[in-house]
Amino acid sequence: MDAGSLSAILKRLVCPRCRKRYEGADVLFISAGDSGKALTLRCVRCRLRVRVMLPSGKRQPPRKAHPNAEAPARSKRQPISEADVLRVQRFLADFRGSMEQLLQQI
């Protein structure tokens, strides 16, 4: 990444905490990967560190599922109701035992 494109990017970025505009000296680290570049910035005013992801301009091909992967099963059950939540809440309020014992009761 050249200095001109870096300064153009930094002109558009401000610290999310104190709203100070970033400058070139605020860049701590630049890394590059298949999906784009990542900048690690530190605000000189409030010292907040942020990581900014810059996508590579080229589109990534969609990832194919592993041949052994199963398609997620569609549930034919009804959505969880308010009554269901209250019933579980009452049960857990009185339950005394370990997580293992709890899961065995399901």
VMD Tcl script that draws the C-alpha trace (Angstrom):
set ca {
  {0.00 0.00 0.00}
  {1.55 3.27 -1.03}
  {1.60 6.41 1.12}
  {-0.89 8.25 -1.09}
  {-3.60 5.61 -0.86}
  {-2.96 5.18 2.87}
  {-3.36 8.91 3.53}
  {-6.54 8.96 1.41}
  {-8.00 6.19 3.57}
  {-6.93 7.84 6.83}
  {-8.57 11.14 5.81}
  {-11.93 9.38 5.99}
  {-11.39 7.67 9.36}
  {-11.93 9.14 12.81}
  {-11.48 7.60 16.25}
  {-14.79 6.11 17.41}
  {-14.16 7.27 20.98}
  {-12.86 10.86 20.75}
  {-13.58 11.62 17.05}
  {-9.97 12.69 16.28}
  {-8.97 12.14 12.66}
  {-6.25 9.53 12.16}
  {-2.87 10.43 10.64}
  {-0.05 8.38 9.17}
  {1.77 8.14 12.49}
  {-1.31 6.46 14.01}
  {-0.87 3.32 11.87}
  {0.69 0.54 13.93}
  {0.48 -2.41 11.59}
  {-0.60 -3.30 8.06}
  {-1.28 -6.88 7.07}
  {-2.50 -8.32 3.79}
  {-4.39 -11.48 3.01}
  {-6.61 -13.00 0.35}
  {-9.65 -11.04 1.44}
  {-7.89 -7.68 1.67}
  {-5.73 -5.59 3.97}
  {-6.04 -4.87 7.67}
  {-4.81 -1.73 9.42}
  {-4.27 -1.52 13.14}
  {-4.64 2.10 14.23}
  {-4.03 3.81 17.58}
  {-5.50 7.19 18.39}
  {-2.81 9.54 19.67}
  {-5.35 11.43 21.78}
  {-7.22 8.68 23.68}
  {-4.96 5.68 22.88}
  {-7.84 3.52 21.60}
  {-6.70 0.77 19.22}
  {-8.93 -0.26 16.34}
  {-8.57 -2.68 13.46}
  {-9.86 -1.61 10.05}
  {-10.48 -4.18 7.34}
  {-10.07 -3.04 3.73}
  {-11.54 -5.51 1.25}
  {-9.42 -6.39 -1.78}
  {-11.47 -5.01 -4.68}
  {-11.85 -8.42 -6.29}
  {-14.78 -10.60 -5.49}
  {-14.08 -13.81 -3.67}
  {-15.61 -16.96 -5.14}
  {-18.36 -18.38 -2.95}
  {-17.16 -21.07 -0.59}
  {-18.42 -24.52 -1.35}
  {-19.65 -26.72 1.44}
  {-17.58 -29.75 2.27}
  {-18.93 -32.80 0.41}
  {-19.62 -34.58 3.72}
  {-21.42 -31.59 5.23}
  {-25.10 -32.04 5.84}
  {-27.59 -29.38 4.94}
  {-29.09 -27.77 8.03}
  {-32.33 -29.49 8.92}
  {-35.39 -27.31 8.84}
  {-37.30 -27.50 12.06}
  {-40.96 -28.38 11.78}
  {-41.54 -27.28 15.36}
  {-43.43 -24.19 16.34}
  {-41.40 -21.12 17.36}
  {-40.63 -20.75 21.06}
  {-43.49 -18.98 22.79}
  {-43.49 -16.69 25.78}
  {-45.10 -19.47 27.82}
  {-42.22 -21.81 26.90}
  {-39.68 -19.28 28.12}
  {-41.55 -18.75 31.40}
  {-41.84 -22.52 31.95}
  {-38.07 -22.97 31.50}
  {-37.36 -19.98 33.73}
  {-39.51 -21.46 36.56}
  {-37.85 -24.85 36.15}
  {-34.32 -23.39 36.29}
  {-35.17 -21.22 39.30}
  {-35.89 -24.35 41.38}
  {-33.28 -26.67 39.83}
  {-30.38 -27.67 42.05}
  {-27.72 -29.72 40.34}
  {-24.88 -29.72 37.88}
  {-24.99 -28.87 34.19}
  {-24.56 -32.59 33.46}
  {-27.65 -33.43 35.51}
  {-29.57 -30.66 33.80}
  {-28.68 -31.91 30.33}
  {-29.65 -35.47 31.26}
  {-33.18 -34.29 31.99}
  {-33.66 -32.84 28.54}
}
mol new
graphics top color blue
foreach p $ca { graphics top sphere $p radius 0.5 }
foreach p [lrange $ca 0 end-1] q [lrange $ca 1 end] { graphics top cylinder $p $q radius 0.2 }
display resetview
